[in-house]
Amino acid sequence: MIDFAWTGGRLYVGGHVDKVGFAMLYPISNSSALCASARVSSSHDHPIASRAESLRCALGPHSPLRDRPKFVIRPATHEDAAALALLAERTFRATFGAANRAEDMDAHCRNSYSAARQADEIARIDGATLLGLANDALIGFIQLRWGTAPSAIASLAAGEIQRLYADAAWHGRGLANALLQAGLAVLRAHHLDQVWLGVWEHNPRARAFYRKCGFVDVGEHIFQLGDDPQRDVLMARRLD
């Protein structure tokens, strides 16, 4: 299995060797950014091993790394579904609960963050879920999908960042940017040329984070939160 590691301001990809570190790691990013727990539009053919091998080929030559990473990023498996569901609901409620009606939040969480629903997300062949872990504890995740895109996205080969959440204790520590960079690597490995997402218009922190990462506003769509239709800003960038 191929894991990602974030350490020394760089994101690495490589094979897990032991509990101390990684071998054959290759830096794919040296940027850092403000971590944001951003709501991304939700709705909703490769097994994990094949995805990992695709990433190995797409990322090129590897070089060793000796220091231990602060956290690792790896593909989710079916066994992660229950823990992922708990983290997803907790971070969603922490980010948006105060600004929305409790009944709308409850309805959305029931529909989106059950363990069964997250197991389906992990298993889908037109998407991928990557987890961030520290000391084996789940601290964040990114969910991707591809195959369809709104009309505002000027590409027939675009992928979506469906969700990108980080535990509050890890805000400002590089986790969101590491998850984003790992997700972009997955999309490139699937030969996509553009990435898009939807961010709530009242989430300025997330919008600023994505602008800093090269995304621009390209349109809008409706995000249905329970009985409340809300305006999401569509943002996109090329996968150069």
Residue frames as qw, qx, qy, qz and C-alpha x, y, z in Angstrom:
[[0.000, 0.888, 0.460, 0.000, 0.00, 0.00, 0.00],
 [0.397, 0.378, -0.023, 0.836, 1.20, 3.52, -0.79],
 [0.320, -0.782, -0.428, 0.321, 1.00, 6.08, 2.02],
 [0.244, 0.778, -0.015, 0.578, 1.61, 9.81, 2.08],
 [0.593, -0.480, -0.351, 0.543, 3.63, 11.56, 4.76],
 [0.093, 0.910, 0.073, 0.397, 3.75, 15.25, 5.63],
 [0.712, -0.566, -0.053, 0.412, 6.97, 16.33, 7.28],
 [0.472, -0.319, 0.217, 0.793, 9.49, 19.12, 7.06],
 [0.262, 0.603, -0.010, -0.753, 7.06, 21.22, 5.02],
 [0.304, 0.316, -0.705, -0.557, 6.83, 18.62, 2.25],
 [0.860, 0.062, 0.257, -0.437, 4.36, 15.97, 1.20],
 [0.004, -0.429, 0.879, 0.209, 5.89, 12.58, 0.45],
 [0.902, 0.083, -0.036, -0.422, 4.54, 9.40, -1.02],
 [0.255, 0.490, -0.832, 0.047, 6.03, 5.96, -0.42],
 [0.755, -0.170, -0.618, -0.136, 5.73, 2.46, 0.98],
 [0.581, -0.696, 0.234, -0.350, 5.29, 1.95, 4.71],
 [0.547, 0.394, -0.706, 0.218, 8.35, 0.20, 6.14],
 [0.473, -0.237, -0.736, 0.423, 8.00, 0.25, 9.92],
 [0.272, -0.831, -0.474, 0.107, 6.61, 2.32, 12.78],
 [0.437, -0.527, 0.019, 0.729, 9.49, 4.76, 12.63],
 [0.109, 0.590, -0.245, -0.761, 9.34, 6.06, 9.08],
 [0.783, 0.548, 0.203, -0.214, 8.94, 5.50, 5.39],
 [0.496, -0.287, 0.584, 0.575, 11.21, 4.34, 2.60],
 [0.293, 0.263, 0.659, 0.641, 11.27, 5.33, -1.05],
 [0.052, 0.800, 0.475, -0.363, 9.57, 8.66, -0.45],
 [0.380, 0.302, 0.355, 0.799, 9.30, 11.40, -3.01],
 [0.013, 0.486, 0.342, -0.804, 8.38, 15.03, -2.21],
 [0.232, 0.519, 0.667, 0.482, 5.44, 16.25, -4.29],
 [0.085, -0.881, -0.240, -0.399, 4.78, 19.57, -2.54],
 [0.503, -0.062, -0.416, 0.755, 6.72, 22.01, -0.38],
 [0.173, -0.497, -0.112, -0.843, 3.93, 24.50, 0.18],
 [0.163, -0.317, -0.788, 0.502, 2.08, 25.18, 3.40],
 [0.219, -0.424, -0.343, -0.809, -1.31, 26.77, 3.86],
 [0.381, -0.172, 0.470, -0.778, -3.86, 27.68, 6.49],
 [0.040, -0.172, -0.984, -0.038, -5.90, 24.63, 7.37],
 [0.457, 0.003, 0.042, -0.888, -9.63, 24.99, 6.80],
 [0.288, 0.224, 0.922, -0.130, -12.52, 22.64, 7.47],
 [0.289, 0.232, -0.281, -0.885, -14.44, 23.42, 4.31],
 [0.651, 0.327, 0.618, -0.296, -17.82, 22.08, 3.45],
 [0.059, 0.268, -0.676, -0.684, -17.78, 20.87, -0.09],
 [0.697, 0.102, -0.153, -0.693, -20.81, 19.97, -2.20],
 [0.280, -0.162, 0.940, -0.114, -21.99, 16.48, -1.39],
 [0.766, 0.105, -0.220, -0.595, -24.29, 13.97, -2.96],
 [0.992, -0.107, -0.030, -0.062, -22.80, 11.55, -3.08],
 [0.928, -0.112, -0.063, -0.349, -12.06, 1.56, -11.52],
 [0.525, 0.450, -0.655, 0.305, -9.69, 0.94, -9.49],
 [0.773, -0.516, -0.348, 0.119, -9.22, -1.06, -6.28],
 [0.354, -0.920, 0.144, 0.090, -7.13, 0.62, -3.61],
 [0.715, -0.322, 0.429, 0.449, -3.97, -1.28, -4.52],
 [0.557, 0.487, 0.431, 0.516, -4.31, -0.27, -8.17],
 [0.014, -0.978, -0.118, -0.170, -4.86, 3.35, -7.18],
 [0.557, -0.741, 0.270, 0.261, -1.72, 3.21, -5.08],
 [0.695, -0.021, 0.486, 0.530, 0.31, 1.76, -7.95],
 [0.357, 0.774, 0.349, 0.389, -1.09, 4.43, -10.28],
 [0.241, -0.969, 0.054, 0.006, 0.11, 7.05, -7.82],
 [0.690, -0.447, 0.385, 0.419, 3.55, 5.44, -7.67],
 [0.597, 0.322, 0.477, 0.559, 3.85, 5.67, -11.46],
 [0.152, 0.893, 0.300, 0.300, 2.39, 9.17, -11.68],
 [0.367, -0.924, 0.069, 0.084, 4.68, 10.67, -9.06],
 [0.523, 0.746, -0.380, 0.159, 7.94, 9.54, -10.62],
 [0.616, 0.257, -0.618, 0.415, 11.30, 8.67, -9.02],
 [0.664, -0.711, -0.204, -0.115, 11.57, 8.23, -5.25],
 [0.350, 0.531, -0.527, 0.564, 14.10, 9.24, -2.66],
 [0.559, -0.316, -0.707, 0.296, 14.54, 8.21, 1.01],
 [0.275, -0.715, 0.059, -0.639, 13.28, 10.10, 4.05],
 [0.475, 0.070, -0.763, 0.433, 14.62, 9.46, 7.54],
 [0.133, -0.079, 0.496, -0.854, 12.62, 11.67, 9.91],
 [0.065, 0.404, 0.902, -0.140, 9.27, 10.56, 11.28],
 [0.082, -0.439, -0.408, -0.796, 6.22, 12.33, 9.80],
 [0.269, -0.070, 0.435, -0.857, 3.76, 14.27, 11.92],
 [0.708, 0.245, 0.458, -0.478, 0.92, 12.43, 10.23],
 [0.222, -0.078, 0.849, 0.473, 0.31, 10.06, 7.37],
 [0.605, 0.358, 0.017, -0.711, -2.26, 10.02, 4.58],
 [0.160, -0.097, 0.957, 0.222, -3.48, 6.73, 3.17],
 [0.446, -0.153, -0.572, -0.671, -6.42, 5.36, 1.18],
 [0.590, -0.190, 0.450, -0.643, -9.46, 4.44, 3.24],
 [0.227, 0.011, -0.958, -0.174, -10.63, 0.84, 3.51],
 [0.538, -0.463, -0.551, -0.438, -14.01, -0.64, 4.43],
 [0.608, -0.377, -0.572, 0.401, -12.82, -1.04, 8.03],
 [0.230, -0.035, -0.179, 0.956, -12.45, 2.75, 8.31],
 [0.155, -0.526, -0.546, -0.633, -16.12, 3.51, 7.57],
 [0.476, -0.718, -0.503, 0.071, -17.38, 3.79, 11.17],
 [0.482, -0.483, -0.104, 0.724, -14.53, 6.04, 12.35],
 [0.192, 0.146, 0.383, 0.891, -14.81, 8.12, 9.18],
 [0.234, -0.660, -0.588, -0.404, -18.54, 8.62, 9.74],
 [0.495, -0.712, -0.361, 0.345, -17.93, 9.87, 13.29],
 [0.404, -0.314, 0.106, 0.852, -15.21, 12.31, 12.23],
 [0.095, 0.341, 0.526, 0.773, -17.20, 13.58, 9.25],
 [0.306, -0.755, -0.529, -0.238, -20.28, 14.36, 11.33],
 [0.528, -0.639, -0.242, 0.503, -18.28, 15.88, 14.18],
 [0.353, -0.188, 0.211, 0.892, -16.31, 18.23, 11.95],
 [0.014, -0.478, -0.570, -0.668, -19.37, 19.17, 9.88],
 [0.386, -0.785, -0.484, -0.030, -21.36, 20.05, 12.98],
 [0.515, -0.531, -0.107, 0.664, -18.46, 21.97, 14.51],
 [0.280, -0.007, 0.347, 0.895, -18.04, 24.04, 11.36],
 [0.171, -0.281, -0.481, -0.813, -21.66, 24.71, 10.39],
 [0.295, -0.484, -0.812, 0.141, -23.87, 23.91, 13.37],
 [0.146, -0.488, -0.368, 0.778, -24.00, 27.40, 14.86],
 [0.132, 0.283, -0.272, -0.910, -25.08, 28.98, 11.56],
 [0.420, -0.064, -0.703, -0.570, -27.87, 26.54, 10.67],
 [0.726, -0.299, 0.091, -0.613, -31.09, 25.11, 12.08],
 [0.397, -0.348, 0.831, -0.175, -30.64, 21.99, 14.16],
 [0.789, 0.277, 0.485, -0.257, -33.28, 20.05, 12.20],
 [0.649, 0.721, -0.210, -0.124, -31.50, 20.78, 8.90],
 [0.024, 0.652, -0.751, 0.103, -28.16, 19.74, 10.35],
 [0.605, -0.138, 0.739, -0.264, -29.67, 16.53, 11.75],
 [0.820, 0.469, 0.232, -0.233, -31.27, 15.61, 8.42],
 [0.492, 0.756, -0.431, -0.040, -28.07, 16.20, 6.49],
 [0.156, -0.548, 0.802, -0.180, -25.93, 14.23, 8.92],
 [0.751, 0.049, 0.597, -0.277, -28.37, 11.29, 8.89],
 [0.794, 0.583, 0.097, -0.143, -28.27, 11.17, 5.09],
 [0.486, 0.784, -0.369, 0.115, -24.55, 11.79, 4.61],
 [0.060, 0.642, -0.680, 0.350, -22.57, 10.53, 7.58],
 [0.913, -0.243, 0.210, -0.252, -23.81, 7.10, 8.55],
 [0.451, -0.457, 0.732, 0.227, -21.24, 4.32, 8.59],
 [0.672, 0.354, 0.641, 0.113, -23.09, 2.59, 5.75],
 [0.413, 0.904, 0.100, -0.051, -23.02, 5.71, 3.62],
 [0.100, -0.841, 0.508, 0.160, -19.32, 6.20, 4.23],
 [0.633, -0.139, 0.741, 0.178, -18.66, 2.55, 3.38],
 [0.626, 0.646, 0.429, 0.080, -20.36, 3.22, 0.04],
 [0.164, 0.964, -0.186, -0.099, -18.22, 6.32, -0.49],
 [0.397, -0.603, 0.665, 0.190, -15.05, 4.34, 0.20],
 [0.639, 0.083, 0.749, 0.153, -16.09, 1.56, -2.19],
 [0.552, 0.762, 0.185, -0.284, -17.19, 3.70, -5.13],
 [0.766, 0.101, 0.379, 0.509, -15.24, 3.09, -8.33],
 [0.334, 0.723, 0.219, 0.564, -15.60, 6.68, -9.56],
 [0.245, -0.890, 0.127, -0.363, -14.00, 8.24, -6.51],
 [0.662, 0.125, -0.562, 0.480, -11.47, 7.92, -3.71],
 [0.504, -0.838, -0.043, -0.204, -11.25, 8.62, 0.02],
 [0.580, 0.335, -0.486, 0.561, -7.92, 9.47, 1.65],
 [0.621, -0.738, -0.265, -0.001, -7.48, 9.61, 5.42],
 [0.207, 0.671, -0.457, 0.546, -5.14, 11.67, 7.56],
 [0.835, -0.465, -0.295, 0.015, -3.95, 9.90, 10.71],
 [0.094, 0.686, -0.539, 0.480, -1.68, 10.77, 13.62],
 [0.179, -0.273, 0.854, -0.405, -0.65, 7.99, 16.00],
 [0.051, -0.205, -0.961, -0.181, -3.27, 5.80, 14.29],
 [0.155, 0.592, 0.581, -0.536, -6.07, 8.27, 15.16],
 [0.334, 0.581, 0.555, 0.493, -8.19, 9.68, 12.33],
 [0.214, -0.537, -0.193, 0.793, -7.71, 13.46, 12.11],
 [0.319, 0.585, -0.119, -0.736, -8.95, 14.41, 8.66],
 [0.582, 0.210, 0.752, 0.227, -9.97, 13.18, 5.23],
 [0.269, 0.436, -0.301, -0.804, -10.57, 14.14, 1.63],
 [0.609, 0.320, 0.724, -0.047, -13.18, 12.56, -0.63],
 [0.088, 0.411, -0.492, -0.763, -12.92, 12.79, -4.41],
 [0.645, 0.382, 0.657, -0.073, -15.11, 11.76, -7.30],
 [0.021, 0.392, -0.504, -0.769, -15.07, 12.07, -11.06],
 [0.245, 0.302, 0.890, 0.239, -17.25, 11.39, -14.08],
 [0.056, 0.801, 0.520, 0.293, -19.72, 14.30, -13.97],
 [0.306, -0.227, -0.180, 0.907, -19.36, 18.04, -13.46],
 [0.219, 0.770, 0.434, -0.413, -21.69, 21.06, -13.58],
 [0.568, 0.714, 0.287, 0.290, -21.95, 23.13, -16.75],
 [0.094, -0.982, 0.162, 0.021, -19.81, 25.88, -15.21],
 [0.601, -0.496, 0.553, 0.294, -16.79, 23.53, -15.36],
 [0.573, 0.710, -0.253, -0.324, -15.16, 23.88, -18.77],
 [0.030, 0.470, -0.878, -0.080, -13.67, 20.39, -18.97],
 [0.866, -0.001, -0.315, -0.389, -14.78, 16.90, -19.91],
 [0.773, 0.039, -0.550, 0.315, -12.09, 15.42, -17.65],
 [0.147, -0.609, 0.321, -0.710, -12.72, 17.10, -14.33],
 [0.529, -0.238, -0.772, 0.261, -12.63, 15.70, -10.80],
 [0.373, -0.752, -0.123, -0.530, -14.45, 16.99, -7.74],
 [0.188, 0.142, -0.728, 0.644, -13.25, 17.53, -4.20],
 [0.469, -0.526, -0.616, -0.353, -16.43, 16.33, -2.58],
 [0.586, -0.801, -0.096, -0.078, -15.31, 16.84, 1.02],
 [0.561, 0.362, -0.440, 0.601, -12.16, 18.05, 2.77],
 [0.570, -0.763, -0.082, -0.294, -12.40, 18.08, 6.56],
 [0.492, 0.308, -0.609, 0.540, -9.82, 18.36, 9.31],
 [0.559, -0.595, -0.528, 0.233, -10.22, 17.94, 13.05],
 [0.084, -0.973, -0.049, -0.209, -10.15, 21.32, 14.80],
 [0.665, -0.656, 0.238, 0.265, -7.03, 20.39, 16.78],
 [0.680, -0.012, 0.450, 0.579, -5.16, 20.13, 13.47],
 [0.310, 0.912, 0.237, 0.126, -6.20, 23.46, 12.01],
 [0.018, 0.961, -0.276, 0.024, -3.19, 25.53, 11.03],
 [0.593, -0.518, 0.603, 0.131, -0.78, 22.57, 11.08],
 [0.124, 0.470, -0.708, -0.512, -0.61, 21.76, 7.37],
 [0.439, 0.128, 0.884, -0.092, -3.08, 18.88, 7.36],
 [0.554, 0.667, 0.346, -0.358, -5.64, 20.43, 4.99],
 [0.319, 0.768, -0.426, -0.356, -2.97, 21.35, 2.48],
 [0.172, -0.342, 0.917, 0.113, -1.41, 17.89, 2.69],
 [0.518, 0.343, 0.758, -0.197, -4.79, 16.23, 2.12],
 [0.488, 0.774, 0.058, -0.399, -5.44, 18.57, -0.79],
 [0.158, 0.673, -0.654, -0.307, -2.09, 17.84, -2.43],
 [0.319, -0.095, 0.943, 0.007, -2.60, 14.10, -1.99],
 [0.546, 0.539, 0.563, -0.307, -6.05, 14.41, -3.53],
 [0.399, 0.790, -0.226, -0.406, -4.73, 16.34, -6.51],
 [0.071, -0.461, 0.857, 0.217, -2.15, 13.59, -7.04],
 [0.467, 0.220, 0.847, -0.125, -4.94, 11.02, -7.19],
 [0.519, 0.730, 0.264, -0.358, -6.87, 13.08, -9.75],
 [0.222, 0.734, -0.531, -0.361, -3.77, 13.53, -11.90],
 [0.270, -0.233, 0.930, 0.089, -3.16, 9.78, -11.75],
 [0.488, 0.466, 0.727, -0.127, -6.61, 9.35, -13.30],
 [0.344, 0.171, 0.505, 0.773, -5.62, 11.67, -16.16],
 [0.013, 0.868, 0.494, -0.044, -8.00, 14.48, -15.17],
 [0.453, 0.343, 0.065, 0.820, -7.10, 18.03, -16.18],
 [0.187, -0.502, 0.055, -0.842, -9.28, 20.14, -13.87],
 [0.315, -0.305, -0.815, 0.379, -10.58, 19.98, -10.30],
 [0.255, -0.489, -0.159, -0.819, -13.64, 21.72, -8.88],
 [0.259, -0.302, -0.800, 0.449, -15.60, 22.01, -5.64],
 [0.234, -0.720, -0.352, -0.551, -18.48, 23.86, -4.05],
 [0.342, -0.090, -0.556, 0.752, -18.01, 26.02, -0.94],
 [0.128, -0.788, -0.588, 0.130, -20.77, 27.65, 1.09],
 [0.234, 0.747, 0.101, 0.614, -20.96, 31.37, 0.37],
 [0.426, -0.835, 0.106, -0.332, -20.79, 32.05, 4.14],
 [0.894, -0.328, 0.094, 0.289, -17.54, 30.15, 4.65],
 [0.273, 0.934, -0.228, 0.019, -14.90, 32.84, 3.96],
 [0.457, -0.632, 0.620, 0.091, -12.07, 30.89, 5.60],
 [0.753, 0.118, 0.625, 0.169, -12.51, 27.94, 3.24],
 [0.556, 0.805, 0.191, 0.085, -12.86, 30.21, 0.20],
 [0.023, -0.920, 0.390, 0.036, -9.64, 32.00, 1.14],
 [0.634, -0.367, 0.668, 0.132, -7.85, 28.67, 1.61],
 [0.738, 0.369, 0.533, 0.186, -8.84, 27.46, -1.84],
 [0.355, 0.934, -0.026, 0.036, -7.97, 30.77, -3.49],
 [0.280, -0.785, 0.544, 0.096, -4.53, 30.50, -1.93],
 [0.631, -0.130, 0.747, 0.167, -4.29, 27.03, -3.48],
 [0.096, -0.173, 0.645, 0.738, -5.02, 28.34, -6.98],
 [0.150, 0.534, 0.828, 0.080, -8.80, 27.96, -7.20],
 [0.094, 0.032, -0.097, -0.990, -10.98, 30.68, -8.73],
 [0.470, 0.379, 0.558, -0.569, -14.74, 31.27, -8.66],
 [0.016, -0.041, 0.761, 0.648, -16.47, 29.88, -11.74],
 [0.434, -0.337, -0.557, -0.623, -20.16, 29.77, -10.82],
 [0.363, -0.204, 0.590, -0.692, -22.64, 28.67, -8.19],
 [0.503, -0.184, -0.769, -0.348, -25.10, 25.92, -7.37],
 [0.632, -0.508, 0.072, -0.580, -27.56, 24.88, -4.68],
 [0.280, 0.158, -0.890, 0.322, -26.48, 22.77, -1.73],
 [0.635, -0.470, -0.340, -0.509, -29.51, 21.25, -0.02],
 [0.135, 0.202, -0.769, 0.591, -29.05, 21.22, 3.75],
 [0.168, 0.351, 0.805, -0.447, -32.14, 19.48, 5.07],
 [0.278, 0.760, 0.588, 0.016, -35.02, 21.72, 4.01],
 [0.078, -0.884, 0.053, 0.457, -32.75, 24.72, 3.42],
 [0.756, 0.507, 0.178, 0.373, -31.48, 25.34, -0.14],
 [0.378, -0.799, 0.131, 0.448, -28.15, 27.15, 0.24],
 [0.555, 0.816, -0.159, 0.003, -25.88, 28.88, -2.27],
 [0.782, -0.343, 0.300, 0.426, -22.49, 27.29, -2.82],
 [0.233, 0.844, -0.348, -0.336, -19.77, 29.05, -4.79],
 [0.954, 0.210, 0.127, 0.171, -18.20, 26.80, -7.41],
 [0.131, -0.847, 0.461, 0.227, -14.41, 27.05, -7.54],
 [0.948, 0.267, 0.122, 0.125, -12.01, 25.34, -9.95],
 [0.121, -0.796, 0.511, 0.302, -8.37, 25.14, -11.02],
 [0.766, 0.468, -0.419, -0.136, -6.37, 23.29, -13.62],
 [0.879, -0.384, 0.265, 0.101, -4.39, 20.19, -12.70],
 [0.486, 0.793, -0.363, 0.060, -1.09, 21.29, -14.22]]
